[in-house]
Amino acid sequence: MIKVLTTSFIFFALLAGCRSTSDERHNALLAQSSPQTIALLQHAIVKAKGGHPVALANNVFTKRSELFIDHVSAKGPDGLPILGAHNLPSEKFILQKSNQQCSLYYPKKQLSIVLEEVQCIVVNH
């Protein structure tokens, strides 16, 4: 009886281990960039953090899996930056792949947004 329970436990432990690895998220790069891909990324960023769409380079996520968005310094009526307004931290986003699905991860809110029509490849680091 103990052998059967031990064997069953090992089997289910291995099965659970296999499931957890398939759900792992891996940093990724865009397979190819296009205006439609950029628009989907902009929409996902707005959905994650709110605000207005940000300008993204055509090669975003093609060389690095991370994107940092800096806040624009607020300026006073004299055109000079308002003191303390430039101390806001950058917003970080990570392109990831899990189960053949590309997603944009926003660590600040621990939010992952699936990018339905975006193709990406896992980064081998």
Wavefront OBJ file of the C-alpha trace (Angstrom):
o trace
v 0.000 0.000 0.000
v 2.833 2.411 0.848
v 4.500 1.694 -2.537
v 1.260 2.504 -4.365
v 0.819 5.783 -2.459
v 4.467 6.743 -2.991
v 4.274 5.951 -6.717
v 1.011 7.901 -7.035
v 2.500 10.873 -5.187
v 5.587 10.923 -7.442
v 3.406 10.658 -10.566
v 1.200 13.573 -9.538
v 4.203 15.654 -8.444
v 5.784 15.163 -11.862
v 2.510 15.969 -13.568
v 2.132 19.176 -11.540
v 5.729 20.114 -12.369
v 5.011 19.740 -16.070
v 1.972 21.980 -15.809
v 3.803 24.734 -13.972
v 6.580 24.945 -16.560
v 4.102 25.351 -19.429
v 2.558 28.366 -17.686
v 5.908 30.073 -17.138
v 6.352 33.483 -18.654
v 9.554 34.146 -20.567
v 10.871 37.496 -21.724
v 10.358 37.909 -25.438
v 10.986 40.072 -28.494
v 8.621 40.960 -31.300
v 8.885 38.550 -34.214
v 8.264 41.548 -36.465
v 7.107 45.100 -35.984
v 4.350 46.815 -37.941
v 2.112 49.862 -37.497
v -0.679 47.514 -36.320
v 1.625 45.929 -33.724
v 2.684 49.362 -32.442
v -0.986 50.400 -32.164
v -1.814 47.231 -30.184
v 1.111 47.893 -27.830
v 0.022 51.521 -27.332
v -3.502 50.367 -26.534
v -2.186 47.787 -24.025
v -0.005 50.410 -22.311
v -2.955 52.798 -21.941
v -5.096 49.928 -20.641
v -2.418 49.079 -18.058
v -1.434 52.497 -16.734
v -4.137 54.838 -17.996
v -3.538 58.246 -19.519
v -2.892 59.077 -23.130
v -1.231 56.902 -25.797
v 2.558 57.137 -25.737
v 4.766 57.487 -28.785
v 6.644 54.251 -29.444
v 9.594 53.731 -31.769
v 9.107 51.426 -34.748
v 11.703 49.068 -33.290
v 10.242 48.828 -29.767
v 10.672 45.322 -28.297
v 12.814 44.183 -31.236
v 16.154 44.367 -29.397
v 15.112 44.359 -25.712
v 12.183 42.767 -23.904
v 11.851 45.730 -21.512
v 10.465 49.187 -22.183
v 10.903 52.150 -19.846
v 8.616 55.140 -20.286
v 9.775 58.382 -18.704
v 7.354 61.020 -17.527
v 7.528 64.432 -19.145
v 8.551 67.115 -16.680
v 5.771 69.556 -15.928
v 6.661 73.133 -16.804
v 5.536 76.354 -15.219
v 4.278 79.457 -17.068
v 7.885 80.576 -17.518
v 8.705 77.392 -19.447
v 11.019 76.049 -16.746
v 10.504 72.646 -15.098
v 8.543 72.719 -11.854
v 10.766 71.590 -8.985
v 10.028 68.030 -7.903
v 7.852 67.296 -10.925
v 10.727 65.548 -12.685
v 11.304 63.005 -9.899
v 8.651 60.539 -11.075
v 10.036 57.033 -11.686
v 9.968 55.503 -15.156
v 7.155 53.105 -16.019
v 8.425 49.609 -16.862
v 6.796 47.151 -19.272
v 8.038 43.685 -20.251
v 7.103 41.742 -23.382
v 6.591 38.102 -22.419
v 5.554 34.809 -23.952
v 3.659 31.996 -22.250
v 1.877 29.046 -23.863
v 2.535 30.406 -27.373
v 0.811 33.666 -26.384
v 2.463 37.075 -26.345
v 1.599 39.467 -23.504
v 2.656 42.817 -22.080
v 3.496 42.685 -18.376
v 3.225 45.786 -16.169
v 5.130 44.992 -12.935
v 3.836 48.062 -11.062
v 0.322 46.579 -11.003
v 1.382 42.958 -11.585
v -0.866 43.052 -14.651
v -0.412 40.995 -17.794
v -2.315 41.972 -20.944
v -2.617 39.376 -23.708
v -1.671 40.687 -27.147
v -3.936 38.590 -29.359
v -2.514 39.311 -32.811
v 1.118 39.883 -31.849
v 3.814 37.291 -32.569
v 6.871 37.161 -30.330
v 9.877 34.938 -29.733
v 11.454 33.952 -26.407
v 14.717 35.658 -25.520
v 17.491 33.174 -24.722
v 19.415 34.747 -21.827
l 1 2 3 4 5 6 7 8 9 10 11 12 13 14 15 16 17 18 19 20 21 22 23 24 25 26 27 28 29 30 31 32 33 34 35 36 37 38 39 40 41 42 43 44 45 46 47 48 49 50 51 52 53 54 55 56 57 58 59 60 61 62 63 64 65 66 67 68 69 70 71 72 73 74 75 76 77 78 79 80 81 82 83 84 85 86 87 88 89 90 91 92 93 94 95 96 97 98 99 100 101 102 103 104 105 106 107 108 109 110 111 112 113 114 115 116 117 118 119 120 121 122 123 124 125
